[in-house]
C-alpha cells in the first residue's frame, strides 16, 4: 500500500512539474484550433451539399419506381382482363380442364395428352388465377 501511495505522489509531482516547466503544454494553441474549426465547417458544408444531392436523387428514383410500379399494375390488370375475356377455347386447354374435372391428377393428364406436367400445371394455375 505504501508503494502505491508513493507511486501516486510521484505521478502527481511529475504532472505538477510538467505544468510548471511548460505551462502551455495543456493549452491548445488558438491558431491551430481556429484552423481546425474552419476545416470542420467546410467539411460540414460539403456533407450537407452531398446530402442535398442524395436527397434529390432519392426523390427522382422513388418517383421513377412509383411510376413503373403503376405501369406494371396497369399491365397486369390488362393481362388479367385479356385472359378473362379471352376464350379458353384451345383444344389442349379444354382437354386439360375436362380431365381435371373428371378427377385425374396432373401426371395422368400430361401422359394422356402427350404434354409436359409443367404445362398442365401452368394451364390449371392460370385457370385458377383467372377464375373468380
C-alpha positions as CSV (number, residue, x, y, z in Angstrom):
1,X,0.0,0.0,0.0
2,X,2.9,2.4,0.8
3,X,4.4,1.8,-2.6
4,X,1.1,2.6,-4.2
5,X,0.9,5.9,-2.3
6,X,4.5,6.8,-3.2
7,X,3.7,5.9,-6.9
8,X,0.7,8.2,-6.9
9,X,2.6,11.0,-5.3
10,X,5.4,10.6,-7.8
11,X,2.9,10.8,-10.7
12,X,1.3,13.9,-9.3
13,X,4.6,15.6,-8.7
14,X,5.6,14.8,-12.3
15,X,2.4,16.4,-13.7
16,X,2.9,19.5,-11.5
17,X,6.5,19.7,-12.6
18,X,5.5,19.5,-16.3
19,X,2.9,22.2,-15.8
20,X,5.4,24.5,-14.1
21,X,8.2,23.8,-16.7
22,X,5.9,24.0,-19.8
23,X,2.7,26.0,-18.9
24,X,1.4,26.0,-22.5
25,X,1.6,22.2,-22.7
26,X,-2.0,21.6,-21.6
27,X,-3.5,24.5,-23.6
28,X,-4.2,24.2,-27.3
29,X,-2.7,27.0,-29.4
30,X,-5.5,29.2,-30.7
31,X,-4.3,29.3,-34.3
32,X,-4.4,25.5,-34.7
33,X,-7.9,25.4,-33.1
34,X,-9.2,28.1,-35.5
35,X,-7.8,26.2,-38.5
36,X,-9.5,23.0,-37.3
37,X,-12.8,24.9,-36.8
38,X,-12.6,26.2,-40.4
39,X,-11.8,22.7,-41.8
40,X,-14.7,21.3,-39.8
41,X,-17.1,23.9,-41.1
42,X,-16.0,23.3,-44.6
43,X,-16.5,19.6,-44.2
44,X,-19.9,20.1,-42.7
45,X,-20.9,22.3,-45.6
46,X,-19.7,19.7,-48.2
47,X,-21.5,16.9,-46.3
48,X,-24.7,19.0,-46.4
49,X,-24.3,19.6,-50.1
50,X,-23.8,15.9,-50.8
51,X,-26.8,15.1,-48.5
52,X,-29.0,17.5,-50.5
53,X,-27.9,15.9,-53.8
54,X,-28.5,12.4,-52.4
55,X,-32.0,13.5,-51.3
56,X,-32.7,14.8,-54.8
57,X,-31.5,11.6,-56.4
58,X,-33.6,9.6,-53.9
59,X,-36.7,11.6,-54.8
60,X,-36.1,11.0,-58.5
61,X,-35.5,7.3,-58.0
62,X,-38.6,7.0,-55.8
63,X,-40.7,8.8,-58.3
64,X,-39.4,6.5,-61.1
65,X,-40.1,3.4,-59.1
66,X,-43.6,4.6,-58.3
67,X,-44.3,5.4,-61.9
68,X,-43.0,2.0,-63.1
69,X,-44.9,0.2,-60.3
70,X,-48.1,1.9,-61.5
71,X,-47.3,0.9,-65.1
72,X,-46.8,-2.7,-64.0
73,X,-50.1,-2.7,-62.2
74,X,-51.9,-1.4,-65.2
75,X,-50.2,-4.0,-67.4
76,X,-51.1,-6.8,-65.1
77,X,-54.7,-5.7,-64.9
78,X,-54.7,-5.5,-68.8
79,X,-53.3,-9.1,-68.9
80,X,-55.8,-10.4,-66.4
81,X,-58.7,-8.7,-68.2
82,X,-57.5,-10.0,-71.5
83,X,-57.2,-13.5,-70.2
84,X,-60.6,-13.3,-68.5
85,X,-62.2,-12.1,-71.7
86,X,-60.2,-14.5,-73.9
87,X,-62.0,-17.7,-74.8
88,X,-60.0,-20.6,-73.3
89,X,-61.1,-22.5,-76.4
90,X,-57.8,-24.1,-77.1
91,X,-58.4,-27.8,-77.5
92,X,-55.5,-28.6,-75.3
93,X,-56.8,-26.2,-72.5
94,X,-60.3,-27.7,-72.8
95,X,-58.9,-31.2,-72.6
96,X,-56.8,-30.4,-69.5
97,X,-59.7,-28.8,-67.8
98,X,-62.1,-31.6,-68.6
99,X,-59.7,-34.3,-67.4
100,X,-59.1,-32.3,-64.2
101,X,-62.8,-32.0,-63.6
102,X,-63.0,-35.8,-64.0
103,X,-60.6,-36.1,-61.1
104,X,-57.3,-37.1,-62.9
105,X,-54.1,-35.9,-61.4
106,X,-51.6,-33.7,-63.3
107,X,-49.2,-36.6,-64.3
108,X,-52.1,-38.7,-65.7
109,X,-53.4,-35.7,-67.7
110,X,-50.0,-35.0,-69.1
111,X,-49.5,-38.6,-70.1
112,X,-52.9,-38.8,-71.8
113,X,-52.5,-35.6,-73.7
114,X,-48.8,-36.0,-74.5
115,X,-47.7,-32.8,-72.9
116,X,-45.4,-31.9,-70.0
117,X,-46.6,-31.9,-66.4
118,X,-45.4,-28.3,-66.1
119,X,-47.6,-27.3,-69.0
120,X,-50.6,-29.0,-67.3
121,X,-49.8,-27.3,-64.0
122,X,-49.5,-23.9,-65.8
123,X,-52.8,-24.3,-67.5
124,X,-54.5,-25.2,-64.2
125,X,-52.8,-22.4,-62.3
126,X,-53.8,-19.8,-65.0
127,X,-57.3,-21.1,-64.9
128,X,-57.4,-20.8,-61.1
129,X,-55.9,-17.3,-61.1
130,X,-58.5,-16.2,-63.7
131,X,-61.5,-17.8,-62.1
132,X,-63.3,-15.6,-59.6
